[in-house]
Amino acid sequence: MRTTRPLALSILSAFVAATVAVAQASPSPPKIQSLRTPGSIFAPSGPACTGGIQVDDGSFETGYFVSGSDSRIVQRLTPAEYPSLLTRACICWIAGGPGTANLSYSILVYDDNGAGGQPGTLLGSRAVSANGISDTAPTFFGYDCSLLDIGVTSGSVYVGASWNQIANPNVYLCADESTGTPAAAIYGSDDAGAHWTSFQDVEDRARAVGVRAEFDPNGCIPDDFTLCLVNGRFAVQATYETPAGQSGAAKVEKLTDQTGYLWFFSPENVEAVIKVLDGCSLNNRFWVFAGGLTNVRTVVTVTDTRENNTKIYVNQQGQAFKPLQDTNAFPTCGE
């Protein structure tokens, strides 16, 4: 049996504030606030993930937040192709008071494996900020999400934001209430995602929120054996073989968007560090650098997934891993 926690929806007009609640069994129902200027339609500005996945109609009539110190609002987004790598998220904000506002918050990404297809496993989060949020027009703020290493092989993900609404009472997530917009799956939570409530359960005008995303169907899909670097463009994999014949695929750990390391036998025992650098401004090449702490046979494969070009680097058995400094690795700049 599916159980949901009710949200009470409050509407804050430019002229009047009111509260709308849904009566369901809950010890402490959270509240969703809505900033409303009757009859107004706003076209957003800012980096809006143009060409990515959006479920709004391109304009916003109002804004929402969930009351509390951990206000969470997420929206289901589905890549056009599988597999795809989440590379960018764009979040639209509007201020409810005079002047501009600044907000520190987190981008959230959830799997859609919750009860009934609602948000389930938290796949990743990133602390970001939005400065200069306008009180006269919605503004999108765009963020790189490739470092989260979220590959989507089927279904959808929920993308959204969490912020301290109590400390930021005049900041709202842009909302589309156009009757012609198909209703998107929007959920809110005030208890760190322990319980979720559908917006449409408490506000039948809710259609979509200002959350968009870009997915790269040609990008690297990360897993335990695949390191994805440079905004998901390059895939790094490796194999090893000991003198005794023990062999396998190297496990990987990502450090930054350009750098990661490999291990063979235990995660505490790092065997090699590798990075891919954008040297296009210097010699029109992507560079591959690596340094090793091993003398077993190691085969490192680096693939430019966008161009399907591959470079293979081999460290021979019994040889100390020689430093790798390939500044001519991939002549694929501008591709």
TORKOL-4160 file (C-alpha; in steps of 0.2 Angstrom, whole numbers, padded with zeros to 4 digits, m for minus):
335
<pt num="1" X="0000" Y="0000" Z="0000"/>
<pt num="2" X="0007" Y="0017" Z="m0005"/>
<pt num="3" X="0007" Y="0030" Z="0009"/>
<pt num="4" X="0010" Y="0049" Z="0005"/>
<pt num="5" X="0013" Y="0063" Z="0016"/>
<pt num="6" X="0001" Y="0078" Z="0013"/>
<pt num="7" X="0008" Y="0095" Z="0008"/>
<pt num="8" X="m0002" Y="0111" Z="0012"/>
<pt num="9" X="m0001" Y="0123" Z="m0002"/>
<pt num="10" X="0000" Y="0142" Z="0002"/>
<pt num="11" X="m0003" Y="0155" Z="m0011"/>
<pt num="12" X="0006" Y="0172" Z="m0009"/>
<pt num="13" X="m0001" Y="0185" Z="m0021"/>
<pt num="14" X="0007" Y="0201" Z="m0025"/>
<pt num="15" X="m0008" Y="0208" Z="m0017"/>
<pt num="16" X="m0014" Y="0195" Z="m0004"/>
<pt num="17" X="m0008" Y="0179" Z="0004"/>
<pt num="18" X="m0019" Y="0164" Z="0007"/>
<pt num="19" X="m0017" Y="0146" Z="0012"/>
<pt num="20" X="m0024" Y="0130" Z="0004"/>
<pt num="21" X="m0022" Y="0114" Z="0013"/>
<pt num="22" X="m0027" Y="0096" Z="0009"/>
<pt num="23" X="m0033" Y="0086" Z="0024"/>
<pt num="24" X="m0024" Y="0070" Z="0025"/>
<pt num="25" X="m0018" Y="0060" Z="0040"/>
<pt num="26" X="m0001" Y="0068" Z="0045"/>
<pt num="27" X="0006" Y="0074" Z="0061"/>
<pt num="28" X="0014" Y="0089" Z="0054"/>
<pt num="29" X="0010" Y="0093" Z="0035"/>
<pt num="30" X="0023" Y="0103" Z="0026"/>
<pt num="31" X="0018" Y="0118" Z="0016"/>
<pt num="32" X="0021" Y="0124" Z="m0002"/>
<pt num="33" X="0021" Y="0142" Z="m0005"/>
<pt num="34" X="0016" Y="0150" Z="m0022"/>
<pt num="35" X="0020" Y="0167" Z="m0028"/>
<pt num="36" X="0006" Y="0173" Z="m0039"/>
<pt num="37" X="0003" Y="0189" Z="m0049"/>
<pt num="38" X="m0014" Y="0186" Z="m0057"/>
<pt num="39" X="m0014" Y="0187" Z="m0075"/>
<pt num="40" X="0004" Y="0189" Z="m0077"/>
<pt num="41" X="0015" Y="0178" Z="m0089"/>
<pt num="42" X="0034" Y="0180" Z="m0088"/>
<pt num="43" X="0047" Y="0174" Z="m0101"/>
<pt num="44" X="0063" Y="0169" Z="m0092"/>
<pt num="45" X="0081" Y="0175" Z="m0095"/>
<pt num="46" X="0097" Y="0167" Z="m0091"/>
<pt num="47" X="0106" Y="0150" Z="m0096"/>
<pt num="48" X="0090" Y="0139" Z="m0099"/>
<pt num="49" X="0097" Y="0123" Z="m0106"/>
<pt num="50" X="0091" Y="0127" Z="m0123"/>
<pt num="51" X="0090" Y="0111" Z="m0133"/>
<pt num="52" X="0089" Y="0100" Z="m0118"/>
<pt num="53" X="0074" Y="0092" Z="m0109"/>
<pt num="54" X="0060" Y="0104" Z="m0103"/>
<pt num="55" X="0042" Y="0101" Z="m0099"/>
<pt num="56" X="0037" Y="0119" Z="m0096"/>
<pt num="57" X="0030" Y="0129" Z="m0110"/>
<pt num="58" X="0043" Y="0142" Z="m0110"/>
<pt num="59" X="0035" Y="0155" Z="m0098"/>
<pt num="60" X="0030" Y="0155" Z="m0080"/>
<pt num="61" X="0015" Y="0162" Z="m0071"/>
<pt num="62" X="0021" Y="0160" Z="m0053"/>
<pt num="63" X="0033" Y="0152" Z="m0041"/>
<pt num="64" X="0034" Y="0138" Z="m0028"/>
<pt num="65" X="0043" Y="0134" Z="m0012"/>
<pt num="66" X="0040" Y="0121" Z="0001"/>
<pt num="67" X="0040" Y="0128" Z="0019"/>
<pt num="68" X="0054" Y="0123" Z="0030"/>
<pt num="69" X="0073" Y="0123" Z="0033"/>
<pt num="70" X="0075" Y="0109" Z="0020"/>
<pt num="71" X="0063" Y="0114" Z="0005"/>
<pt num="72" X="0064" Y="0101" Z="m0009"/>
<pt num="73" X="0056" Y="0102" Z="m0026"/>
<pt num="74" X="0060" Y="0090" Z="m0040"/>
<pt num="75" X="0053" Y="0086" Z="m0057"/>
<pt num="76" X="0054" Y="0071" Z="m0068"/>
<pt num="77" X="0064" Y="0073" Z="m0084"/>
<pt num="78" X="0066" Y="0059" Z="m0097"/>
<pt num="79" X="0081" Y="0059" Z="m0109"/>
<pt num="80" X="0077" Y="0057" Z="m0127"/>
<pt num="81" X="0089" Y="0043" Z="m0130"/>
<pt num="82" X="0097" Y="0029" Z="m0119"/>
<pt num="83" X="0110" Y="0028" Z="m0112"/>
<pt num="84" X="0113" Y="0046" Z="m0108"/>
<pt num="85" X="0124" Y="0056" Z="m0096"/>
<pt num="86" X="0117" Y="0070" Z="m0086"/>
<pt num="87" X="0128" Y="0085" Z="m0091"/>
<pt num="88" X="0119" Y="0101" Z="m0086"/>
<pt num="89" X="0104" Y="0107" Z="m0075"/>
<pt num="90" X="0096" Y="0123" Z="m0076"/>
<pt num="91" X="0085" Y="0130" Z="m0062"/>
<pt num="92" X="0074" Y="0145" Z="m0063"/>
<pt num="93" X="0071" Y="0157" Z="m0048"/>
<pt num="94" X="0061" Y="0172" Z="m0045"/>
<pt num="95" X="0061" Y="0184" Z="m0030"/>
<pt num="96" X="0045" Y="0188" Z="m0020"/>
<pt num="97" X="0051" Y="0204" Z="m0013"/>
<pt num="98" X="0058" Y="0220" Z="m0019"/>
<pt num="99" X="0075" Y="0220" Z="m0026"/>
<pt num="100" X="0086" Y="0205" Z="m0030"/>
<pt num="101" X="0090" Y="0190" Z="m0019"/>
<pt num="102" X="0105" Y="0178" Z="m0018"/>
<pt num="103" X="0103" Y="0160" Z="m0014"/>
<pt num="104" X="0114" Y="0145" Z="m0009"/>
<pt num="105" X="0106" Y="0129" Z="m0012"/>
<pt num="106" X="0109" Y="0111" Z="m0019"/>
<pt num="107" X="0104" Y="0103" Z="m0035"/>
<pt num="108" X="0097" Y="0086" Z="m0032"/>
<pt num="109" X="0095" Y="0071" Z="m0044"/>
<pt num="110" X="0084" Y="0056" Z="m0039"/>
<pt num="111" X="0081" Y="0040" Z="m0047"/>
<pt num="112" X="0062" Y="0037" Z="m0052"/>
<pt num="113" X="0062" Y="0020" Z="m0042"/>
<pt num="114" X="0052" Y="0026" Z="m0027"/>
<pt num="115" X="0034" Y="0020" Z="m0024"/>
<pt num="116" X="0023" Y="0022" Z="m0038"/>
<pt num="117" X="0037" Y="0030" Z="m0049"/>
<pt num="118" X="0040" Y="0045" Z="m0036"/>
<pt num="119" X="0058" Y="0050" Z="m0031"/>
<pt num="120" X="0068" Y="0036" Z="m0024"/>
<pt num="121" X="0086" Y="0034" Z="m0023"/>
<pt num="122" X="0097" Y="0050" Z="m0022"/>
<pt num="123" X="0109" Y="0048" Z="m0036"/>
<pt num="124" X="0119" Y="0064" Z="m0033"/>
<pt num="125" X="0119" Y="0082" Z="m0027"/>
<pt num="126" X="0129" Y="0098" Z="m0029"/>
<pt num="127" X="0130" Y="0114" Z="m0019"/>
<pt num="128" X="0128" Y="0129" Z="m0030"/>
<pt num="129" X="0122" Y="0147" Z="m0029"/>
<pt num="130" X="0111" Y="0159" Z="m0038"/>
<pt num="131" X="0115" Y="0177" Z="m0037"/>
<pt num="132" X="0105" Y="0192" Z="m0042"/>
<pt num="133" X="0088" Y="0183" Z="m0042"/>
<pt num="134" X="0076" Y="0196" Z="m0050"/>
<pt num="135" X="0059" Y="0201" Z="m0042"/>
<pt num="136" X="0052" Y="0206" Z="m0059"/>
<pt num="137" X="0056" Y="0192" Z="m0071"/>
<pt num="138" X="0061" Y="0173" Z="m0069"/>
<pt num="139" X="0079" Y="0169" Z="m0071"/>
<pt num="140" X="0088" Y="0153" Z="m0076"/>
<pt num="141" X="0104" Y="0148" Z="m0068"/>
<pt num="142" X="0114" Y="0134" Z="m0077"/>
<pt num="143" X="0126" Y="0122" Z="m0069"/>
<pt num="144" X="0138" Y="0108" Z="m0075"/>
<pt num="145" X="0132" Y="0091" Z="m0068"/>
<pt num="146" X="0145" Y="0080" Z="m0077"/>
<pt num="147" X="0155" Y="0078" Z="m0061"/>
<pt num="148" X="0140" Y="0069" Z="m0053"/>
<pt num="149" X="0143" Y="0054" Z="m0065"/>
<pt num="150" X="0124" Y="0051" Z="m0067"/>
<pt num="151" X="0121" Y="0040" Z="m0082"/>
<pt num="152" X="0103" Y="0036" Z="m0087"/>
<pt num="153" X="0101" Y="0019" Z="m0095"/>
<pt num="154" X="0081" Y="0018" Z="m0094"/>
<pt num="155" X="0067" Y="0027" Z="m0087"/>
<pt num="156" X="0068" Y="0045" Z="m0080"/>
<pt num="157" X="0077" Y="0055" Z="m0066"/>
<pt num="158" X="0070" Y="0068" Z="m0055"/>
<pt num="159" X="0080" Y="0084" Z="m0055"/>
<pt num="160" X="0077" Y="0099" Z="m0043"/>
<pt num="161" X="0083" Y="0109" Z="m0029"/>
<pt num="162" X="0084" Y="0109" Z="m0010"/>
<pt num="163" X="0086" Y="0125" Z="0000"/>
<pt num="164" X="0083" Y="0133" Z="0017"/>
<pt num="165" X="0066" Y="0142" Z="0014"/>
<pt num="166" X="0066" Y="0149" Z="0032"/>
<pt num="167" X="0082" Y="0158" Z="0029"/>
<pt num="168" X="0076" Y="0163" Z="0011"/>
<pt num="169" X="0058" Y="0167" Z="0013"/>
<pt num="170" X="0057" Y="0177" Z="m0003"/>
<pt num="171" X="0064" Y="0165" Z="m0015"/>
<pt num="172" X="0053" Y="0154" Z="m0026"/>
<pt num="173" X="0056" Y="0141" Z="m0039"/>
<pt num="174" X="0048" Y="0147" Z="m0056"/>
<pt num="175" X="0031" Y="0138" Z="m0060"/>
<pt num="176" X="0021" Y="0135" Z="m0076"/>
<pt num="177" X="0002" Y="0135" Z="m0073"/>
<pt num="178" X="m0003" Y="0137" Z="m0091"/>
<pt num="179" X="m0018" Y="0126" Z="m0095"/>
<pt num="180" X="m0010" Y="0120" Z="m0111"/>
<pt num="181" X="0005" Y="0113" Z="m0103"/>
<pt num="182" X="0004" Y="0094" Z="m0099"/>
<pt num="183" X="0005" Y="0091" Z="m0081"/>
<pt num="184" X="0023" Y="0085" Z="m0076"/>
<pt num="185" X="0028" Y="0074" Z="m0061"/>
<pt num="186" X="0032" Y="0087" Z="m0048"/>
<pt num="187" X="0035" Y="0082" Z="m0030"/>
<pt num="188" X="0039" Y="0091" Z="m0014"/>
<pt num="189" X="0047" Y="0086" Z="0003"/>
<pt num="190" X="0051" Y="0095" Z="0019"/>
<pt num="191" X="0059" Y="0081" Z="0028"/>
<pt num="192" X="0075" Y="0078" Z="0017"/>
<pt num="193" X="0066" Y="0067" Z="0005"/>
<pt num="194" X="0059" Y="0054" Z="0018"/>
<pt num="195" X="0042" Y="0058" Z="0011"/>
<pt num="196" X="0036" Y="0065" Z="m0005"/>
<pt num="197" X="0019" Y="0073" Z="m0010"/>
<pt num="198" X="0014" Y="0076" Z="m0028"/>
<pt num="199" X="0010" Y="0095" Z="m0031"/>
<pt num="200" X="m0005" Y="0091" Z="m0041"/>
<pt num="201" X="m0013" Y="0083" Z="m0026"/>
<pt num="202" X="m0013" Y="0100" Z="m0017"/>
<pt num="203" X="m0013" Y="0112" Z="m0032"/>
<pt num="204" X="m0023" Y="0107" Z="m0048"/>
<pt num="205" X="m0015" Y="0122" Z="m0057"/>
<pt num="206" X="0002" Y="0115" Z="m0055"/>
<pt num="207" X="0009" Y="0110" Z="m0072"/>
<pt num="208" X="0028" Y="0111" Z="m0072"/>
<pt num="209" X="0042" Y="0120" Z="m0063"/>
<pt num="210" X="0057" Y="0129" Z="m0070"/>
<pt num="211" X="0069" Y="0114" Z="m0070"/>
<pt num="212" X="0077" Y="0108" Z="m0086"/>
<pt num="213" X="0092" Y="0097" Z="m0090"/>
<pt num="214" X="0104" Y="0092" Z="m0104"/>
<pt num="215" X="0108" Y="0074" Z="m0107"/>
<pt num="216" X="0122" Y="0068" Z="m0119"/>
<pt num="217" X="0118" Y="0052" Z="m0128"/>
<pt num="218" X="0135" Y="0050" Z="m0134"/>
<pt num="219" X="0144" Y="0053" Z="m0118"/>
<pt num="220" X="0153" Y="0041" Z="m0106"/>
<pt num="221" X="0142" Y="0031" Z="m0095"/>
<pt num="222" X="0151" Y="0029" Z="m0078"/>
<pt num="223" X="0152" Y="0013" Z="m0068"/>
<pt num="224" X="0164" Y="0004" Z="m0057"/>
<pt num="225" X="0176" Y="0001" Z="m0071"/>
<pt num="226" X="0174" Y="0016" Z="m0082"/>
<pt num="227" X="0180" Y="0034" Z="m0077"/>
<pt num="228" X="0171" Y="0048" Z="m0086"/>
<pt num="229" X="0181" Y="0064" Z="m0089"/>
<pt num="230" X="0180" Y="0081" Z="m0097"/>
<pt num="231" X="0161" Y="0084" Z="m0096"/>
<pt num="232" X="0158" Y="0065" Z="m0099"/>
<pt num="233" X="0167" Y="0065" Z="m0116"/>
<pt num="234" X="0181" Y="0054" Z="m0112"/>
<pt num="235" X="0180" Y="0036" Z="m0105"/>
<pt num="236" X="0195" Y="0028" Z="m0096"/>
<pt num="237" X="0196" Y="0010" Z="m0093"/>
<pt num="238" X="0210" Y="m0002" Z="m0089"/>
<pt num="239" X="0215" Y="m0020" Z="m0086"/>
<pt num="240" X="0229" Y="m0028" Z="m0077"/>
<pt num="241" X="0239" Y="m0045" Z="m0076"/>
<pt num="242" X="0251" Y="m0050" Z="m0063"/>
<pt num="243" X="0266" Y="m0061" Z="m0066"/>
<pt num="244" X="0257" Y="m0076" Z="m0057"/>
<pt num="245" X="0243" Y="m0074" Z="m0070"/>
<pt num="246" X="0230" Y="m0065" Z="m0059"/>
<pt num="247" X="0220" Y="m0053" Z="m0070"/>
<pt num="248" X="0205" Y="m0042" Z="m0071"/>
<pt num="249" X="0198" Y="m0025" Z="m0074"/>
<pt num="250" X="0204" Y="m0010" Z="m0064"/>
<pt num="251" X="0192" Y="m0001" Z="m0053"/>
<pt num="252" X="0191" Y="0018" Z="m0055"/>
<pt num="253" X="0188" Y="0032" Z="m0043"/>
<pt num="254" X="0185" Y="0050" Z="m0050"/>
<pt num="255" X="0194" Y="0065" Z="m0041"/>
<pt num="256" X="0189" Y="0079" Z="m0053"/>
<pt num="257" X="0181" Y="0082" Z="m0070"/>
<pt num="258" X="0199" Y="0079" Z="m0077"/>
<pt num="259" X="0207" Y="0067" Z="m0065"/>
<pt num="260" X="0204" Y="0050" Z="m0057"/>
<pt num="261" X="0214" Y="0035" Z="m0051"/>
<pt num="262" X="0214" Y="0016" Z="m0054"/>
<pt num="263" X="0216" Y="0002" Z="m0041"/>
<pt num="264" X="0217" Y="m0017" Z="m0044"/>
<pt num="265" X="0218" Y="m0026" Z="m0028"/>
<pt num="266" X="0210" Y="m0015" Z="m0014"/>
<pt num="267" X="0204" Y="0003" Z="m0014"/>
<pt num="268" X="0217" Y="0008" Z="m0002"/>
<pt num="269" X="0231" Y="0003" Z="m0014"/>
<pt num="270" X="0231" Y="0016" Z="m0028"/>
<pt num="271" X="0240" Y="0009" Z="m0044"/>
<pt num="272" X="0239" Y="0024" Z="m0056"/>
<pt num="273" X="0233" Y="0041" Z="m0058"/>
<pt num="274" X="0226" Y="0048" Z="m0075"/>
<pt num="275" X="0220" Y="0064" Z="m0082"/>
<pt num="276" X="0213" Y="0071" Z="m0098"/>
<pt num="277" X="0216" Y="0089" Z="m0102"/>
<pt num="278" X="0209" Y="0101" Z="m0114"/>
<pt num="279" X="0225" Y="0108" Z="m0123"/>
<pt num="280" X="0215" Y="0114" Z="m0138"/>
<pt num="281" X="0220" Y="0132" Z="m0135"/>
<pt num="282" X="0239" Y="0127" Z="m0136"/>
<pt num="283" X="0241" Y="0114" Z="m0149"/>
<pt num="284" X="0223" Y="0109" Z="m0155"/>
<pt num="285" X="0224" Y="0093" Z="m0145"/>
<pt num="286" X="0216" Y="0084" Z="m0130"/>
<pt num="287" X="0231" Y="0078" Z="m0119"/>
<pt num="288" X="0232" Y="0062" Z="m0108"/>
<pt num="289" X="0244" Y="0061" Z="m0093"/>
<pt num="290" X="0246" Y="0047" Z="m0081"/>
<pt num="291" X="0258" Y="0041" Z="m0067"/>
<pt num="292" X="0259" Y="0024" Z="m0060"/>
<pt num="293" X="0263" Y="0015" Z="m0044"/>
<pt num="294" X="0264" Y="m0002" Z="m0051"/>
<pt num="295" X="0275" Y="m0014" Z="m0061"/>
<pt num="296" X="0262" Y="m0026" Z="m0067"/>
<pt num="297" X="0256" Y="m0027" Z="m0085"/>
<pt num="298" X="0243" Y="m0013" Z="m0086"/>
<pt num="299" X="0233" Y="m0008" Z="m0102"/>
<pt num="300" X="0224" Y="0009" Z="m0101"/>
<pt num="301" X="0211" Y="0013" Z="m0114"/>
<pt num="302" X="0205" Y="0031" Z="m0117"/>
<pt num="303" X="0191" Y="0034" Z="m0128"/>
<pt num="304" X="0184" Y="0050" Z="m0135"/>
<pt num="305" X="0166" Y="0045" Z="m0135"/>
<pt num="306" X="0160" Y="0060" Z="m0146"/>
<pt num="307" X="0172" Y="0055" Z="m0160"/>
<pt num="308" X="0174" Y="0036" Z="m0156"/>
<pt num="309" X="0193" Y="0038" Z="m0156"/>
<pt num="310" X="0203" Y="0027" Z="m0144"/>
<pt num="311" X="0221" Y="0027" Z="m0138"/>
<pt num="312" X="0229" Y="0012" Z="m0129"/>
<pt num="313" X="0243" Y="0013" Z="m0117"/>
<pt num="314" X="0253" Y="m0002" Z="m0111"/>
<pt num="315" X="0264" Y="m0004" Z="m0097"/>
<pt num="316" X="0274" Y="m0021" Z="m0099"/>
<pt num="317" X="0275" Y="m0034" Z="m0086"/>
<pt num="318" X="0289" Y="m0031" Z="m0073"/>
<pt num="319" X="0292" Y="m0014" Z="m0079"/>
<pt num="320" X="0289" Y="0001" Z="m0067"/>
<pt num="321" X="0275" Y="0011" Z="m0074"/>
<pt num="322" X="0283" Y="0025" Z="m0084"/>
<pt num="323" X="0275" Y="0043" Z="m0083"/>
<pt num="324" X="0264" Y="0046" Z="m0098"/>
<pt num="325" X="0263" Y="0063" Z="m0106"/>
<pt num="326" X="0254" Y="0062" Z="m0122"/>
<pt num="327" X="0251" Y="0080" Z="m0128"/>
<pt num="328" X="0245" Y="0074" Z="m0145"/>
<pt num="329" X="0233" Y="0061" Z="m0140"/>
<pt num="330" X="0216" Y="0067" Z="m0148"/>
<pt num="331" X="0216" Y="0079" Z="m0162"/>
<pt num="332" X="0197" Y="0081" Z="m0160"/>
<pt num="333" X="0196" Y="0099" Z="m0154"/>
<pt num="334" X="0181" Y="0108" Z="m0161"/>
<pt num="335" X="0172" Y="0092" Z="m0166"/>
